[in-house]
Amino acid sequence: MSGDKKVETLGGVIVATALPYREDPSAPAGLAVDYDRYAEHCRWLVDNGCRGVGPNGSLGEYSSLTDEERRRVARTAVETVGGDGVVVIGVHGPGSHQAKHWAELAAEDGADGVLCLPPTMYRANHGEVIAHFEAVASVGLPVMVYNNPIDTKVDLTPGLLAEIAQIDGVVAVKEFSGDVRRVLEIKERAPGLEVVAGADDVTLEALLMGATGWFAGFPNVFPAESAELFELATAGKLEEAKALYEPLVAAFRWDSRTEFVQAIKLGMDMVGRYGGPCRPPRGPLVPAHREAVTADMTRAIDALQRRAG
């Protein structure tokens, strides 16, 4: 495999893929990555209208994987999706040398682009953030920077993004602050930077304000409906988009909560997909959360069933 493919945009619905495990006493925490099931899931997402997949994001529990597992997950996605969709691999790391290393492997393995947080586990300052993304972009793949100030404690403000956008190869930002006012401000201050909705529960609002992509969690559960929502919103069909979005948004809110991985995996289980358990530090949902996710998902499923007739 090689990184020779070129894409013009990292927009559209790209799914931050959840990762299935199977029980194996010899594996970390007794759970081995189920690569066959993961490949089938990636294929299912693309076949149901999503533009591509994003392995090794936070939803993919990348930080709970061994280095060998992490690379094999990425390669599985590339091999499975092939030329039928884009693959944007998460290359998050504590420092620029780790993130650059994962970007180099992503290029070797045929990725279309990379998704990258600022330095993890360290509250980097302005200059350190710039240097981090310069190192990752130097590999040559299109870079989607990821603004998640909730988890990283580093806020890629519109002003800082205007500087980051000057780095050759940085083409997009996954905006997860939850402040939809930023979409227009980023477009004003960094007009060449593609804005991608990052939080499922403000997706419609972001798309209506001009976001051109959705790097998404709950399409693991509802891929076809999510692809339709994206098409309706970007076509300006507001009433139709609202009618689809409103019954789903209570479930989508779990994408912005601490238990988002467990919630999305439970949602997958509820629609007949395999979500399954998580590796530590994530444990099972506490009963109150499980009950709440089940109620929100039931509402969404019932509404989609009524809509289908």
C-alpha positions as CSV (number, residue, x, y, z in Angstrom):
1,M,0.0,0.0,0.0
2,S,1.1,3.6,-0.6
3,G,-0.2,7.1,0.0
4,D,-0.4,8.0,-3.7
5,K,-4.2,8.7,-3.8
6,K,-5.2,12.4,-3.6
7,V,-8.5,13.8,-2.5
8,E,-9.8,17.3,-3.1
9,T,-11.7,17.6,0.1
10,L,-12.1,15.9,3.5
11,G,-15.8,16.9,3.6
12,G,-18.9,14.7,3.5
13,V,-19.9,12.2,6.2
14,I,-16.8,10.5,7.5
15,V,-17.6,8.1,10.3
16,A,-15.3,7.9,13.4
17,T,-15.5,4.2,13.6
18,A,-16.3,2.3,16.8
19,L,-14.0,-0.7,17.3
20,P,-15.4,-4.2,18.1
21,Y,-13.6,-6.5,20.5
22,R,-14.0,-10.3,21.1
23,E,-13.2,-12.1,24.4
24,D,-9.7,-13.4,24.5
25,P,-7.9,-14.0,27.9
26,S,-4.5,-13.5,26.3
27,A,-5.4,-10.0,25.0
28,P,-5.2,-6.7,26.9
29,A,-8.0,-6.6,29.4
30,G,-9.2,-9.9,28.0
31,L,-10.5,-8.3,24.8
32,A,-8.9,-8.7,21.4
33,V,-9.7,-6.5,18.4
34,D,-12.1,-8.3,16.0
35,Y,-10.6,-7.2,12.7
36,D,-13.0,-9.2,10.6
37,R,-16.0,-7.6,12.2
38,Y,-14.4,-4.2,12.0
39,A,-13.8,-4.6,8.3
40,E,-17.4,-5.6,7.8
41,H,-18.5,-2.6,9.7
42,C,-16.4,-0.2,7.6
43,R,-17.9,-1.7,4.4
44,W,-21.4,-1.4,5.8
45,L,-20.9,2.3,6.5
46,V,-19.7,3.1,3.0
47,D,-22.4,0.9,1.4
48,N,-25.0,2.8,3.3
49,G,-24.0,6.2,1.9
50,C,-21.3,7.5,4.1
51,R,-18.3,9.0,2.3
52,G,-15.7,7.3,4.3
53,V,-14.3,6.2,7.7
54,G,-12.0,7.5,10.3
55,P,-10.2,4.8,12.2
56,N,-8.2,5.4,15.4
57,G,-10.2,8.3,16.8
58,S,-11.3,8.7,20.4
59,L,-14.4,6.7,19.4
60,G,-12.1,4.0,18.1
61,E,-10.4,3.8,21.5
62,Y,-7.0,4.4,19.9
63,S,-5.3,5.1,23.3
64,S,-6.3,1.7,24.6
65,L,-4.6,-0.1,21.7
66,T,-1.1,-1.5,21.4
67,D,1.0,0.0,18.6
68,E,0.6,-3.2,16.5
69,E,-3.2,-3.1,17.0
70,R,-3.4,0.6,16.1
71,R,-1.6,0.1,12.8
72,R,-3.5,-3.0,11.9
73,V,-6.9,-1.2,12.5
74,A,-5.8,1.6,10.1
75,R,-4.7,-0.9,7.5
76,T,-7.9,-2.9,7.8
77,A,-9.9,0.2,7.1
78,V,-7.8,1.1,4.0
79,E,-7.9,-2.4,2.6
80,T,-11.7,-2.7,3.2
81,V,-12.8,0.6,1.9
82,G,-10.4,0.7,-1.0
83,G,-11.3,3.2,-3.7
84,D,-15.0,3.3,-2.7
85,G,-14.5,5.8,0.1
86,V,-12.0,7.9,1.9
87,V,-10.0,6.9,5.0
88,V,-8.9,9.6,7.4
89,I,-6.7,8.0,10.1
90,G,-6.4,9.4,13.6
91,V,-2.7,10.2,14.3
92,H,-3.1,11.7,17.8
93,G,-0.1,11.6,20.1
94,P,1.4,13.2,23.2
95,G,4.0,15.0,21.1
96,S,4.8,15.9,17.5
97,H,7.2,13.1,17.1
98,Q,4.6,10.5,18.0
99,A,1.9,12.1,15.8
100,K,4.3,12.5,12.9
101,H,5.3,8.8,13.2
102,W,1.6,7.8,13.0
103,A,1.1,10.1,10.0
104,E,4.1,8.5,8.2
105,L,2.6,5.1,8.8
106,A,-0.8,6.3,7.5
107,A,0.9,7.6,4.3
108,E,2.6,4.2,3.9
109,D,-0.7,2.4,4.3
110,G,-2.6,4.4,1.8
111,A,-4.7,6.9,3.9
112,D,-6.4,9.8,2.2
113,G,-5.8,12.1,5.1
114,V,-5.2,12.3,8.8
115,L,-7.1,13.7,11.8
116,C,-4.9,15.2,14.5
117,L,-5.5,16.6,17.9
118,P,-3.1,19.1,19.5
119,P,-0.6,17.4,21.8
120,T,-2.5,15.1,24.1
121,M,-1.8,14.9,27.9
122,Y,-0.2,18.3,27.8
123,R,-1.7,21.8,27.6
124,A,0.4,23.1,24.8
125,N,0.9,26.8,24.3
126,H,0.4,28.7,21.0
127,G,3.8,28.1,19.5
128,E,3.9,24.4,20.5
129,V,0.5,23.9,18.8
130,I,1.8,25.4,15.6
131,A,4.9,23.3,15.7
132,H,2.9,20.1,16.3
133,F,0.8,20.6,13.2
134,E,3.7,21.6,11.1
135,A,5.4,18.4,11.9
136,V,2.4,16.3,11.1
137,A,1.7,18.2,7.8
138,S,5.3,17.8,6.7
139,V,4.5,14.1,6.0
140,G,2.4,15.2,3.0
141,L,-1.0,13.9,3.7
142,P,-4.0,16.3,4.0
143,V,-4.5,17.2,7.6
144,M,-7.7,17.8,9.4
145,V,-6.9,19.4,12.8
146,Y,-9.2,18.5,15.6
147,N,-10.4,21.2,18.0
148,N,-11.6,19.4,21.2
149,P,-11.0,21.9,24.0
150,I,-13.1,19.8,26.4
151,D,-10.6,16.9,26.5
152,T,-7.3,18.5,25.4
153,K,-7.7,21.8,27.4
154,V,-6.3,23.4,24.2
155,D,-8.8,25.6,22.3
156,L,-8.1,26.1,18.6
157,T,-9.8,29.4,18.5
158,P,-10.7,31.0,15.1
159,G,-7.7,33.3,15.5
160,L,-5.3,30.4,16.1
161,L,-6.9,28.4,13.3
162,A,-6.2,31.3,10.9
163,E,-2.5,30.8,11.7
164,I,-2.7,27.0,11.5
165,A,-4.4,27.3,8.1
166,Q,-1.2,28.8,6.8
167,I,0.6,25.5,7.2
168,D,0.9,23.8,3.8
169,G,-1.2,20.6,3.9
170,V,-3.7,21.7,6.7
171,V,-7.0,21.6,4.8
172,A,-9.8,21.2,7.4
173,V,-10.8,21.5,11.1
174,K,-13.0,19.2,13.0
175,E,-14.8,21.7,15.2
176,F,-15.9,20.2,18.5
177,S,-16.3,23.2,20.8
178,G,-20.1,23.0,20.5
179,D,-20.2,26.7,19.7
180,V,-21.8,26.9,16.2
181,R,-21.0,30.7,16.1
182,R,-17.5,29.6,15.3
183,V,-18.3,28.1,11.9
184,L,-18.8,31.6,10.3
185,E,-15.9,33.1,12.2
186,I,-13.5,30.4,11.1
187,K,-14.7,30.8,7.5
188,E,-14.1,34.6,7.8
189,R,-10.7,34.3,9.4
190,A,-9.4,31.2,7.6
191,P,-11.4,31.2,4.3
192,G,-9.4,28.4,2.8
193,L,-10.0,26.0,5.7
194,E,-12.8,23.5,5.4
195,V,-15.0,23.5,8.5
196,V,-16.2,20.0,9.5
197,A,-19.0,19.5,12.1
198,G,-17.5,17.5,15.0
199,A,-20.3,17.2,17.5
200,D,-23.3,15.2,16.4
201,D,-25.8,17.3,18.5
202,V,-25.0,20.5,16.6
203,T,-24.5,19.0,13.2
204,L,-27.5,20.5,11.5
205,E,-26.8,23.9,12.9
206,A,-23.1,23.7,11.7
207,L,-24.1,22.5,8.3
208,L,-26.6,25.3,7.8
209,M,-23.9,27.8,8.8
210,G,-21.6,26.5,6.0
211,A,-19.8,23.5,7.4
212,T,-19.0,21.1,4.4
213,G,-18.3,17.9,6.4
214,W,-19.4,15.9,9.4
215,F,-16.8,13.7,11.2
216,A,-19.3,11.7,13.0
217,G,-20.1,9.3,15.8
218,F,-23.7,8.2,15.6
219,P,-23.6,7.3,11.9
220,N,-22.1,4.1,13.3
221,V,-25.7,3.5,14.3
222,F,-27.7,5.3,11.6
223,P,-25.4,5.6,8.5
224,A,-28.1,5.9,5.8
225,E,-30.2,8.4,7.7
226,S,-27.0,10.4,8.6
227,A,-26.0,10.5,4.9
228,E,-29.5,11.7,4.0
229,L,-29.4,14.3,6.8
230,F,-26.2,15.7,5.4
231,E,-27.6,15.9,1.9
232,L,-30.8,17.6,3.0
233,A,-28.9,20.2,5.1
234,T,-26.3,21.0,2.4
235,A,-29.0,21.3,-0.2
236,G,-30.8,23.9,2.0
237,K,-33.9,21.7,2.6
238,L,-34.4,22.9,6.1
239,E,-37.8,21.6,6.9
240,E,-37.0,18.1,5.7
241,A,-33.7,18.1,7.5
242,K,-35.3,19.2,10.8
243,A,-38.0,16.5,10.5
244,L,-35.2,13.9,10.3
245,Y,-32.9,15.5,12.9
246,E,-35.2,16.3,15.7
247,P,-36.1,12.7,16.8
248,L,-32.4,11.8,16.6
249,V,-30.8,14.7,18.5
250,A,-31.5,13.3,22.0
251,A,-29.4,10.3,21.1
252,F,-26.9,12.5,19.3
253,R,-26.3,14.4,22.5
254,W,-24.5,11.4,23.9
255,D,-21.7,12.1,21.4
256,S,-20.7,15.1,23.5
257,R,-20.7,13.3,26.8
258,T,-18.0,11.4,28.7
259,E,-19.7,8.1,28.0
260,F,-20.0,8.6,24.2
261,V,-18.1,5.4,23.2
262,Q,-20.3,3.2,25.4
263,A,-23.5,5.0,24.3
264,I,-22.7,4.6,20.6
265,K,-21.8,1.0,21.0
266,L,-25.1,0.4,22.9
267,G,-26.9,2.1,20.1
268,M,-25.3,-0.2,17.6
269,D,-26.4,-3.2,19.7
270,M,-30.0,-1.8,19.7
271,V,-30.2,-1.6,15.9
272,G,-28.8,-5.1,15.4
273,R,-25.2,-4.2,14.8
274,Y,-22.4,-5.3,17.1
275,G,-21.2,-2.7,19.5
276,G,-19.9,-4.7,22.4
277,P,-17.7,-3.8,25.3
278,C,-14.9,-1.2,25.7
279,R,-11.4,-1.6,27.0
280,P,-10.3,0.3,30.1
281,P,-10.3,3.0,31.2
282,R,-13.9,2.8,29.8
283,G,-16.2,0.4,31.6
284,P,-19.8,-0.5,31.2
285,L,-22.5,2.2,31.4
286,V,-23.9,2.6,34.9
287,P,-27.6,1.6,35.1
288,A,-28.9,5.2,35.0
289,H,-26.9,6.0,31.9
290,R,-27.8,2.8,30.2
291,E,-31.5,3.5,30.9
292,A,-31.2,7.0,29.5
293,V,-29.3,5.9,26.4
294,T,-31.9,3.2,25.8
295,A,-34.8,5.6,26.1
296,D,-33.1,8.2,23.7
297,M,-32.3,5.4,21.2
298,T,-35.7,3.9,21.4
299,R,-37.3,7.3,20.5
300,A,-34.9,7.6,17.5
301,I,-35.5,4.1,16.3
302,D,-39.3,4.4,16.6
303,A,-39.3,7.7,14.7
304,L,-37.2,6.3,11.9
305,Q,-39.5,3.3,11.7
306,R,-42.6,5.5,11.4
307,R,-40.8,7.6,8.8
308,A,-40.1,4.5,6.7
309,G,-43.8,3.7,6.8
